[in-house]
Amino acid sequence: MEKENSSAGADLVIPALALAFVVYFFVSTAELAWEAKANAIVIGTVLVLLTIAQVVRIVLRLASRRANLGVAVLWEPRDVVWKRLGMVAVTAAFIAALPWLGLTLSLWLGMLAALWIMGLRRPRILVVLPLATAGSCYALFIAVLDAGFPRGPLEALLGSLLRFGGA
């Protein structure tokens, strides 16, 4: 059940970030092949529609006075604030490193850091889960689809070893 007069301002953070991501996605795929543009349009449209639904939901709560635009819940509980900020930093670092490290290595490092921040300490999972994800993305987006994702030193090495989609 929804808390009476809850802080709905905090609920606007994710939609705002989603819209920023859509803008970034559209801009970053503008010069790519038509397949990448088509994917951007589909994914972007879905994100925009979900954002509109969330904003409408919040506006209805505000109109019925069941919520306010407060953001205090973003800072509670206090023991997870640093984890939240760490996840924002990891996301920013992933985006910044992507052009130089490439999709595979950036994704592996980003997932490893994110899992560590979330408190995961089992070495096997810390290595295998990011490795499986990055490997799957390499196989699908680089090797099979030859999508326009940034390629770094690992993609170049794997491409020359496996004779496809590398550099």
C-alpha positions in Angstrom: 0.0 0.0 0.0 1.3 3.5 -0.9 2.3 5.7 2.0 0.2 8.7 2.5 1.8 11.9 1.1 4.9 10.1 0.0 7.9 11.9 -1.7 7.2 11.5 -5.4 10.0 13.9 -6.4 12.5 11.0 -5.9 10.4 8.9 -8.3 11.2 11.4 -11.1 14.9 10.7 -10.9 14.8 7.5 -12.9 12.5 8.9 -15.6 14.8 11.9 -16.0 17.8 9.7 -16.3 16.0 7.5 -18.8 15.2 10.5 -21.0 18.8 11.6 -20.8 19.8 8.1 -21.9 17.4 8.2 -24.8 18.9 11.5 -26.0 22.5 10.1 -25.6 21.4 6.9 -27.4 19.9 8.8 -30.3 22.9 11.1 -30.6 25.4 8.3 -30.4 23.7 6.1 -33.0 23.0 9.0 -35.5 26.1 8.2 -37.6 25.8 4.4 -37.4 24.2 1.9 -39.8 20.5 1.8 -40.2 20.2 -1.3 -38.0 21.7 0.6 -35.0 19.4 3.6 -35.7 16.3 1.2 -35.9 17.3 -0.3 -32.5 17.8 3.1 -31.0 14.3 4.2 -32.2 12.7 1.0 -30.8 14.5 1.1 -27.5 14.2 4.9 -27.2 10.5 4.8 -27.9 9.8 2.2 -25.3 11.8 4.2 -22.7 10.0 7.4 -23.6 6.6 5.6 -23.3 7.6 4.1 -19.9 8.8 7.5 -18.8 5.5 9.1 -19.8 3.6 6.4 -17.9 5.7 7.0 -14.8 5.3 10.8 -15.0 1.5 10.5 -15.5 1.3 8.2 -12.4 3.3 10.8 -10.3 1.1 13.7 -11.6 -2.0 11.8 -10.6 -0.6 11.2 -7.1 0.3 14.8 -6.8 -3.1 16.0 -8.0 -4.8 13.8 -5.4 -2.5 15.1 -2.7 -1.2 11.6 -2.0 2.3 12.7 -2.7 4.6 15.7 -2.7 7.7 16.6 -4.7 10.1 15.8 -1.9 13.3 13.9 -2.5 14.3 13.0 1.1 13.9 9.3 0.4 16.9 9.4 -2.0 19.1 9.9 1.1 17.5 7.2 3.2 18.6 4.8 4.5 21.9 6.6 5.0 24.0 3.4 4.8 23.2 2.9 1.1 23.8 6.5 -0.1 27.5 5.7 -0.9 26.5 2.6 -2.8 24.1 4.6 -4.9 26.7 7.3 -5.6 29.2 4.5 -6.4 26.8 3.0 -9.0 26.4 6.5 -10.6 30.2 6.8 -10.7 30.6 3.3 -12.2 28.0 4.1 -14.9 29.7 7.3 -15.7 33.1 5.6 -15.9 31.6 2.9 -18.1 30.3 5.4 -20.6 33.6 7.4 -20.5 35.8 4.3 -21.0 33.6 2.7 -23.7 35.3 4.4 -26.7 38.8 3.5 -25.5 38.4 0.1 -23.9 35.6 -1.2 -26.2 32.3 -2.9 -25.3 33.7 -6.1 -23.9 36.3 -4.9 -21.5 34.3 -1.9 -20.4 31.3 -4.1 -19.7 33.4 -6.6 -17.8 35.1 -4.0 -15.6 31.8 -2.1 -15.1 29.9 -5.1 -14.0 32.7 -6.3 -11.7 32.8 -2.8 -10.1 29.0 -2.7 -9.8 28.8 -6.1 -8.2 31.6 -5.2 -5.7 29.8 -2.0 -4.8 26.5 -3.9 -4.2 28.4 -6.0 -1.7 29.1 -9.2 -3.6 32.4 -10.7 -2.5 32.3 -14.3 -3.8 35.3 -14.4 -6.2 33.8 -17.0 -8.6 30.6 -14.9 -9.1 32.6 -11.7 -9.4 34.6 -13.1 -12.3 32.1 -15.5 -14.0 29.0 -13.3 -14.1 30.7 -10.2 -15.7 32.7 -12.6 -17.9 29.6 -14.4 -19.1 27.7 -11.1 -19.8 30.7 -9.4 -21.6 31.4 -12.6 -23.5 27.7 -12.9 -24.6 27.7 -9.3 -25.7 30.9 -9.8 -27.6 29.5 -12.9 -29.3 26.2 -11.3 -30.2 27.0 -7.7 -31.0 30.5 -7.9 -32.2 31.1 -11.3 -33.7 27.6 -12.2 -35.0 25.8 -8.9 -35.7 28.9 -6.8 -36.3 27.1 -4.0 -34.6 28.6 -0.5 -34.4 29.6 -0.8 -30.8 33.0 0.7 -29.8 35.8 -1.8 -30.2 38.9 -1.7 -28.1 42.1 -3.8 -27.7 40.2 -6.9 -26.6 37.9 -6.9 -29.6 40.9 -6.4 -31.9 42.8 -9.3 -30.3 39.7 -11.6 -30.3 38.9 -10.5 -33.8 42.3 -11.4 -35.1 42.4 -14.7 -33.2 38.9 -15.7 -34.3 39.0 -14.1 -37.7 35.8 -12.0 -37.5 34.5 -8.6 -36.4 37.7 -7.6 -34.7 39.3 -4.2 -35.3 
